[in-house]
Amino acid sequence: MAFEWKGVFPALLTPFTADDKLDLSMFEKNLVAQLEAGVQGIIIGGSLGEASTITDPEKEEMVEFSVEYLNGRIPVILNIAESSTKDGVKQATNARRWGADGIMLLPPMRYKSDDRETISYFKTVAKSTELPIMIYNNPVDYKIDTRPELFDELVECENIMALKESSRDVTNLTRMINRFGDRFKILCGVDTLAMEELCLGADGWVAGLVCAFPRETVAIYQLVKTGKIAEAAKIYRWFMPLLELDIQPKLVQYIKLAATQTGIGTEYVRAPRLILEGGERERVLKIIDDALAKRPGLN
């Protein structure tokens, strides 16, 4: 399906049962909440979706379930986070075969490739598929910086269409626009910088806390894009203690706990991750419950 890289794209959680199986009933419940809130696409198997531990059959099951359930209403994007170019190409092939509408593509995992190797990796995967691609730049967590100047060599790949910008350097947004105009759509990938980047012209938001609070996330996006900055800021300020859970090493556990508290998720994670306990759980739960007690009313 043809679509635009614009709007809110949740990086969906991968829900599990107590016995470590995919929980498709909870996956559907969260998917319904996202759709009702007005998101413009979904991303499966990202960092928040526990990409490092879910299997290919599980990815296939979630993609095919989503494609069938959504029936073309919004695009289904598959994240590719592989160690070798060969496996990246294989996953791009899988994405097309499973029915995904697009790809989010990380640089090689585990090995810190240099600029030439990173560009070669992206080009090889892009040329192996007709699916539209969003490059995911996250040097804080993955140590490879896909800086704006690297896109000079990616312009030739017509299906590389967007950038998920998670460097935490807000200036990269302006650098990309100054360098390429609207050739690449730019989506903020850091919850705590989302409103700032949307105000500076970002086309969308690949969001994390949307997995627990879809309506508030979409409301901020829509208010900013219609020029209602003060109204958006009011929600954003309320949201910030929650959004800060997205930039922690245990973001998966924290956001799963938040989704549990809002009724659209469970706490179960896949080892080596463990469910929160003790003082840490109490601290995070207090942040969530305090926010819920002051949750803003939305029209």
Contacts in CASP RR format, 6 or more apart in sequence:
PFRMAT RR
TARGET T0000
AUTHOR 0000-0000-0000
METHOD contacts of the structure
MODEL  1
MAFEWKGVFPALLTPFTADDKLDLSMFEKNLVAQLEAGVQGIIIGGSLGE
ASTITDPEKEEMVEFSVEYLNGRIPVILNIAESSTKDGVKQATNARRWGA
DGIMLLPPMRYKSDDRETISYFKTVAKSTELPIMIYNNPVDYKIDTRPEL
FDELVECENIMALKESSRDVTNLTRMINRFGDRFKILCGVDTLAMEELCL
GADGWVAGLVCAFPRETVAIYQLVKTGKIAEAAKIYRWFMPLLELDIQPK
LVQYIKLAATQTGIGTEYVRAPRLILEGGERERVLKIIDDALAKRPGLN
1 72 0 8 1.000
1 75 0 8 1.000
1 101 0 8 1.000
3 40 0 8 1.000
3 41 0 8 1.000
3 74 0 8 1.000
3 75 0 8 1.000
3 101 0 8 1.000
3 132 0 8 1.000
4 40 0 8 1.000
4 185 0 8 1.000
4 203 0 8 1.000
5 132 0 8 1.000
5 134 0 8 1.000
5 161 0 8 1.000
5 162 0 8 1.000
5 185 0 8 1.000
5 187 0 8 1.000
5 203 0 8 1.000
5 204 0 8 1.000
6 40 0 8 1.000
6 185 0 8 1.000
6 203 0 8 1.000
6 204 0 8 1.000
7 39 0 8 1.000
7 40 0 8 1.000
7 41 0 8 1.000
7 187 0 8 1.000
7 203 0 8 1.000
7 204 0 8 1.000
7 205 0 8 1.000
7 221 0 8 1.000
8 37 0 8 1.000
8 38 0 8 1.000
8 39 0 8 1.000
8 40 0 8 1.000
8 41 0 8 1.000
8 204 0 8 1.000
8 205 0 8 1.000
8 207 0 8 1.000
8 210 0 8 1.000
8 217 0 8 1.000
8 218 0 8 1.000
8 221 0 8 1.000
9 39 0 8 1.000
9 40 0 8 1.000
9 41 0 8 1.000
9 42 0 8 1.000
9 43 0 8 1.000
9 77 0 8 1.000
9 187 0 8 1.000
9 204 0 8 1.000
9 205 0 8 1.000
9 206 0 8 1.000
9 207 0 8 1.000
10 34 0 8 1.000
10 39 0 8 1.000
10 41 0 8 1.000
10 42 0 8 1.000
10 43 0 8 1.000
10 206 0 8 1.000
10 207 0 8 1.000
10 208 0 8 1.000
10 210 0 8 1.000
10 211 0 8 1.000
10 214 0 8 1.000
10 217 0 8 1.000
11 43 0 8 1.000
11 45 0 8 1.000
11 46 0 8 1.000
11 47 0 8 1.000
11 48 0 8 1.000
11 49 0 8 1.000
11 79 0 8 1.000
11 206 0 8 1.000
11 207 0 8 1.000
11 208 0 8 1.000
11 211 0 8 1.000
12 27 0 8 1.000
12 30 0 8 1.000
12 31 0 8 1.000
12 34 0 8 1.000
12 42 0 8 1.000
12 43 0 8 1.000
12 44 0 8 1.000
12 45 0 8 1.000
12 46 0 8 1.000
12 48 0 8 1.000
12 49 0 8 1.000
12 211 0 8 1.000
13 30 0 8 1.000
13 48 0 8 1.000
13 49 0 8 1.000
13 211 0 8 1.000
13 252 0 8 1.000
13 255 0 8 1.000
13 256 0 8 1.000
13 259 0 8 1.000
13 265 0 8 1.000
14 22 0 8 1.000
14 27 0 8 1.000
14 44 0 8 1.000
14 45 0 8 1.000
14 49 0 8 1.000
14 50 0 8 1.000
14 54 0 8 1.000
14 58 0 8 1.000
14 62 0 8 1.000
14 270 0 8 1.000
15 22 0 8 1.000
15 23 0 8 1.000
15 26 0 8 1.000
15 27 0 8 1.000
15 30 0 8 1.000
15 265 0 8 1.000
15 266 0 8 1.000
15 268 0 8 1.000
16 22 0 8 1.000
16 23 0 8 1.000
16 266 0 8 1.000
16 268 0 8 1.000
16 269 0 8 1.000
16 270 0 8 1.000
17 23 0 8 1.000
17 266 0 8 1.000
17 268 0 8 1.000
18 268 0 8 1.000
20 268 0 8 1.000
20 270 0 8 1.000
20 271 0 8 1.000
22 58 0 8 1.000
22 61 0 8 1.000
22 62 0 8 1.000
23 266 0 8 1.000
23 268 0 8 1.000
24 61 0 8 1.000
24 62 0 8 1.000
24 65 0 8 1.000
26 264 0 8 1.000
26 265 0 8 1.000
26 266 0 8 1.000
27 62 0 8 1.000
27 65 0 8 1.000
28 65 0 8 1.000
28 69 0 8 1.000
29 263 0 8 1.000
29 264 0 8 1.000
29 265 0 8 1.000
30 211 0 8 1.000
30 259 0 8 1.000
30 264 0 8 1.000
30 265 0 8 1.000
31 42 0 8 1.000
31 66 0 8 1.000
31 69 0 8 1.000
31 70 0 8 1.000
33 214 0 8 1.000
33 264 0 8 1.000
34 42 0 8 1.000
34 210 0 8 1.000
34 214 0 8 1.000
35 70 0 8 1.000
35 73 0 8 1.000
35 74 0 8 1.000
36 214 0 8 1.000
37 210 0 8 1.000
37 214 0 8 1.000
37 215 0 8 1.000
37 217 0 8 1.000
37 218 0 8 1.000
38 214 0 8 1.000
38 218 0 8 1.000
39 74 0 8 1.000
39 210 0 8 1.000
39 214 0 8 1.000
39 217 0 8 1.000
39 218 0 8 1.000
40 74 0 8 1.000
40 75 0 8 1.000
40 204 0 8 1.000
41 74 0 8 1.000
41 75 0 8 1.000
41 76 0 8 1.000
41 77 0 8 1.000
42 66 0 8 1.000
42 70 0 8 1.000
42 74 0 8 1.000
42 75 0 8 1.000
42 76 0 8 1.000
42 77 0 8 1.000
43 77 0 8 1.000
43 78 0 8 1.000
43 79 0 8 1.000
43 104 0 8 1.000
43 206 0 8 1.000
44 59 0 8 1.000
44 62 0 8 1.000
44 63 0 8 1.000
44 66 0 8 1.000
44 76 0 8 1.000
44 77 0 8 1.000
44 78 0 8 1.000
44 79 0 8 1.000
44 100 0 8 1.000
45 51 0 8 1.000
45 54 0 8 1.000
45 59 0 8 1.000
45 62 0 8 1.000
45 78 0 8 1.000
45 79 0 8 1.000
45 81 0 8 1.000
46 79 0 8 1.000
46 81 0 8 1.000
46 104 0 8 1.000
47 79 0 8 1.000
47 81 0 8 1.000
47 138 0 8 1.000
47 141 0 8 1.000
47 251 0 8 1.000
47 252 0 8 1.000
48 208 0 8 1.000
48 211 0 8 1.000
48 251 0 8 1.000
48 252 0 8 1.000
48 255 0 8 1.000
49 252 0 8 1.000
50 252 0 8 1.000
50 269 0 8 1.000
50 270 0 8 1.000
50 273 0 8 1.000
51 79 0 8 1.000
51 81 0 8 1.000
52 81 0 8 1.000
53 270 0 8 1.000
53 271 0 8 1.000
53 273 0 8 1.000
54 270 0 8 1.000
56 94 0 8 1.000
59 78 0 8 1.000
59 94 0 8 1.000
59 98 0 8 1.000
60 94 0 8 1.000
60 98 0 8 1.000
63 76 0 8 1.000
63 78 0 8 1.000
63 95 0 8 1.000
63 98 0 8 1.000
63 99 0 8 1.000
63 100 0 8 1.000
64 98 0 8 1.000
64 99 0 8 1.000
66 76 0 8 1.000
67 76 0 8 1.000
67 98 0 8 1.000
67 99 0 8 1.000
67 100 0 8 1.000
67 101 0 8 1.000
70 76 0 8 1.000
75 101 0 8 1.000
75 102 0 8 1.000
76 99 0 8 1.000
76 100 0 8 1.000
76 101 0 8 1.000
76 102 0 8 1.000
77 100 0 8 1.000
77 101 0 8 1.000
77 102 0 8 1.000
77 103 0 8 1.000
77 104 0 8 1.000
77 134 0 8 1.000
78 91 0 8 1.000
78 94 0 8 1.000
78 95 0 8 1.000
78 98 0 8 1.000
78 100 0 8 1.000
78 102 0 8 1.000
78 103 0 8 1.000
78 104 0 8 1.000
79 103 0 8 1.000
79 104 0 8 1.000
79 105 0 8 1.000
79 106 0 8 1.000
79 136 0 8 1.000
80 88 0 8 1.000
80 91 0 8 1.000
80 92 0 8 1.000
80 95 0 8 1.000
80 103 0 8 1.000
80 104 0 8 1.000
80 105 0 8 1.000
80 106 0 8 1.000
80 125 0 8 1.000
81 106 0 8 1.000
81 109 0 8 1.000
82 88 0 8 1.000
82 90 0 8 1.000
82 91 0 8 1.000
82 108 0 8 1.000
82 109 0 8 1.000
83 108 0 8 1.000
83 109 0 8 1.000
83 110 0 8 1.000
83 111 0 8 1.000
84 108 0 8 1.000
85 108 0 8 1.000
85 120 0 8 1.000
85 121 0 8 1.000
85 124 0 8 1.000
85 125 0 8 1.000
88 125 0 8 1.000
89 124 0 8 1.000
89 125 0 8 1.000
89 128 0 8 1.000
92 103 0 8 1.000
92 125 0 8 1.000
92 128 0 8 1.000
92 129 0 8 1.000
92 131 0 8 1.000
93 128 0 8 1.000
93 129 0 8 1.000
95 102 0 8 1.000
95 103 0 8 1.000
95 129 0 8 1.000
95 131 0 8 1.000
96 129 0 8 1.000
96 130 0 8 1.000
96 131 0 8 1.000
100 131 0 8 1.000
101 131 0 8 1.000
101 132 0 8 1.000
102 131 0 8 1.000
102 132 0 8 1.000
102 133 0 8 1.000
102 134 0 8 1.000
103 125 0 8 1.000
103 129 0 8 1.000
103 131 0 8 1.000
103 132 0 8 1.000
103 133 0 8 1.000
103 134 0 8 1.000
104 133 0 8 1.000
104 134 0 8 1.000
104 136 0 8 1.000
104 164 0 8 1.000
104 206 0 8 1.000
105 122 0 8 1.000
105 125 0 8 1.000
105 126 0 8 1.000
105 133 0 8 1.000
105 134 0 8 1.000
105 135 0 8 1.000
105 136 0 8 1.000
106 136 0 8 1.000
106 138 0 8 1.000
106 142 0 8 1.000
107 113 0 8 1.000
107 118 0 8 1.000
107 121 0 8 1.000
107 122 0 8 1.000
107 142 0 8 1.000
107 144 0 8 1.000
107 146 0 8 1.000
108 117 0 8 1.000
108 118 0 8 1.000
108 121 0 8 1.000
108 144 0 8 1.000
109 142 0 8 1.000
112 143 0 8 1.000
112 144 0 8 1.000
113 121 0 8 1.000
113 144 0 8 1.000
115 150 0 8 1.000
118 144 0 8 1.000
118 146 0 8 1.000
118 150 0 8 1.000
119 150 0 8 1.000
119 153 0 8 1.000
119 154 0 8 1.000
122 135 0 8 1.000
122 146 0 8 1.000
122 154 0 8 1.000
122 157 0 8 1.000
122 160 0 8 1.000
123 153 0 8 1.000
123 154 0 8 1.000
123 157 0 8 1.000
125 133 0 8 1.000
126 133 0 8 1.000
126 154 0 8 1.000
126 157 0 8 1.000
126 159 0 8 1.000
126 160 0 8 1.000
127 157 0 8 1.000
129 159 0 8 1.000
130 159 0 8 1.000
131 159 0 8 1.000
132 159 0 8 1.000
132 161 0 8 1.000
132 162 0 8 1.000
133 157 0 8 1.000
133 159 0 8 1.000
133 160 0 8 1.000
133 161 0 8 1.000
133 162 0 8 1.000
134 161 0 8 1.000
134 162 0 8 1.000
134 163 0 8 1.000
134 164 0 8 1.000
134 185 0 8 1.000
134 187 0 8 1.000
135 146 0 8 1.000
135 151 0 8 1.000
135 154 0 8 1.000
135 160 0 8 1.000
135 162 0 8 1.000
135 163 0 8 1.000
135 164 0 8 1.000
136 164 0 8 1.000
136 166 0 8 1.000
137 145 0 8 1.000
137 146 0 8 1.000
137 147 0 8 1.000
137 163 0 8 1.000
137 164 0 8 1.000
137 165 0 8 1.000
137 166 0 8 1.000
137 167 0 8 1.000
137 172 0 8 1.000
138 164 0 8 1.000
138 166 0 8 1.000
138 167 0 8 1.000
138 189 0 8 1.000
139 145 0 8 1.000
139 146 0 8 1.000
139 167 0 8 1.000
140 166 0 8 1.000
140 167 0 8 1.000
140 168 0 8 1.000
141 166 0 8 1.000
145 167 0 8 1.000
146 163 0 8 1.000
147 172 0 8 1.000
148 172 0 8 1.000
148 175 0 8 1.000
148 176 0 8 1.000
148 179 0 8 1.000
148 180 0 8 1.000
149 179 0 8 1.000
151 163 0 8 1.000
151 176 0 8 1.000
151 179 0 8 1.000
151 180 0 8 1.000
151 184 0 8 1.000
152 179 0 8 1.000
154 160 0 8 1.000
155 180 0 8 1.000
155 183 0 8 1.000
160 184 0 8 1.000
161 184 0 8 1.000
161 185 0 8 1.000
162 184 0 8 1.000
162 185 0 8 1.000
162 186 0 8 1.000
162 187 0 8 1.000
162 203 0 8 1.000
163 176 0 8 1.000
163 184 0 8 1.000
163 185 0 8 1.000
163 186 0 8 1.000
163 187 0 8 1.000
164 187 0 8 1.000
164 188 0 8 1.000
164 189 0 8 1.000
164 206 0 8 1.000
165 172 0 8 1.000
165 173 0 8 1.000
165 176 0 8 1.000
165 186 0 8 1.000
165 187 0 8 1.000
165 188 0 8 1.000
165 189 0 8 1.000
165 190 0 8 1.000
165 197 0 8 1.000
165 202 0 8 1.000
166 188 0 8 1.000
166 189 0 8 1.000
166 190 0 8 1.000
168 190 0 8 1.000
168 193 0 8 1.000
170 193 0 8 1.000
170 196 0 8 1.000
170 197 0 8 1.000
170 200 0 8 1.000
173 186 0 8 1.000
173 188 0 8 1.000
173 197 0 8 1.000
173 200 0 8 1.000
173 201 0 8 1.000
173 202 0 8 1.000
174 200 0 8 1.000
176 184 0 8 1.000
176 186 0 8 1.000
177 186 0 8 1.000
177 201 0 8 1.000
185 203 0 8 1.000
185 204 0 8 1.000
186 197 0 8 1.000
186 201 0 8 1.000
186 202 0 8 1.000
186 203 0 8 1.000
186 204 0 8 1.000
187 202 0 8 1.000
187 203 0 8 1.000
187 204 0 8 1.000
187 205 0 8 1.000
187 206 0 8 1.000
188 194 0 8 1.000
188 197 0 8 1.000
188 198 0 8 1.000
188 202 0 8 1.000
188 204 0 8 1.000
188 205 0 8 1.000
188 206 0 8 1.000
189 205 0 8 1.000
189 206 0 8 1.000
189 207 0 8 1.000
190 246 0 8 1.000
190 247 0 8 1.000
191 207 0 8 1.000
191 208 0 8 1.000
191 209 0 8 1.000
191 243 0 8 1.000
191 244 0 8 1.000
191 246 0 8 1.000
191 247 0 8 1.000
192 240 0 8 1.000
192 243 0 8 1.000
192 244 0 8 1.000
192 246 0 8 1.000
192 247 0 8 1.000
194 202 0 8 1.000
194 205 0 8 1.000
194 207 0 8 1.000
194 220 0 8 1.000
194 221 0 8 1.000
194 236 0 8 1.000
194 243 0 8 1.000
195 220 0 8 1.000
195 224 0 8 1.000
195 232 0 8 1.000
195 233 0 8 1.000
195 236 0 8 1.000
197 205 0 8 1.000
198 204 0 8 1.000
198 205 0 8 1.000
198 220 0 8 1.000
198 221 0 8 1.000
198 224 0 8 1.000
198 225 0 8 1.000
199 224 0 8 1.000
199 229 0 8 1.000
204 221 0 8 1.000
205 217 0 8 1.000
205 221 0 8 1.000
207 217 0 8 1.000
208 217 0 8 1.000
208 246 0 8 1.000
208 251 0 8 1.000
208 255 0 8 1.000
209 217 0 8 1.000
209 239 0 8 1.000
209 242 0 8 1.000
209 243 0 8 1.000
209 245 0 8 1.000
209 246 0 8 1.000
209 255 0 8 1.000
209 258 0 8 1.000
210 217 0 8 1.000
210 218 0 8 1.000
211 255 0 8 1.000
211 258 0 8 1.000
211 259 0 8 1.000
211 264 0 8 1.000
211 265 0 8 1.000
212 242 0 8 1.000
212 255 0 8 1.000
212 258 0 8 1.000
212 259 0 8 1.000
212 261 0 8 1.000
212 262 0 8 1.000
212 264 0 8 1.000
212 265 0 8 1.000
212 288 0 8 1.000
213 239 0 8 1.000
213 242 0 8 1.000
213 258 0 8 1.000
213 262 0 8 1.000
214 264 0 8 1.000
215 298 0 8 1.000
216 235 0 8 1.000
216 238 0 8 1.000
216 239 0 8 1.000
216 295 0 8 1.000
216 296 0 8 1.000
216 298 0 8 1.000
219 232 0 8 1.000
219 235 0 8 1.000
219 298 0 8 1.000
220 232 0 8 1.000
220 235 0 8 1.000
220 236 0 8 1.000
220 239 0 8 1.000
223 229 0 8 1.000
223 231 0 8 1.000
223 232 0 8 1.000
223 235 0 8 1.000
224 232 0 8 1.000
234 296 0 8 1.000
235 296 0 8 1.000
235 298 0 8 1.000
238 291 0 8 1.000
238 294 0 8 1.000
238 295 0 8 1.000
238 296 0 8 1.000
239 291 0 8 1.000
241 287 0 8 1.000
241 290 0 8 1.000
241 291 0 8 1.000
242 258 0 8 1.000
242 287 0 8 1.000
242 288 0 8 1.000
242 291 0 8 1.000
245 251 0 8 1.000
245 254 0 8 1.000
245 255 0 8 1.000
245 258 0 8 1.000
245 284 0 8 1.000
245 287 0 8 1.000
246 254 0 8 1.000
246 255 0 8 1.000
248 254 0 8 1.000
250 273 0 8 1.000
250 276 0 8 1.000
252 269 0 8 1.000
252 273 0 8 1.000
253 267 0 8 1.000
253 269 0 8 1.000
253 273 0 8 1.000
253 274 0 8 1.000
253 275 0 8 1.000
253 276 0 8 1.000
253 284 0 8 1.000
254 276 0 8 1.000
254 284 0 8 1.000
256 265 0 8 1.000
256 266 0 8 1.000
256 267 0 8 1.000
256 268 0 8 1.000
256 269 0 8 1.000
257 267 0 8 1.000
257 276 0 8 1.000
257 281 0 8 1.000
257 284 0 8 1.000
257 285 0 8 1.000
257 288 0 8 1.000
258 288 0 8 1.000
259 265 0 8 1.000
259 266 0 8 1.000
260 266 0 8 1.000
260 267 0 8 1.000
261 285 0 8 1.000
261 288 0 8 1.000
261 289 0 8 1.000
261 292 0 8 1.000
262 292 0 8 1.000
267 275 0 8 1.000
267 276 0 8 1.000
268 275 0 8 1.000
269 275 0 8 1.000
275 281 0 8 1.000
276 284 0 8 1.000
END
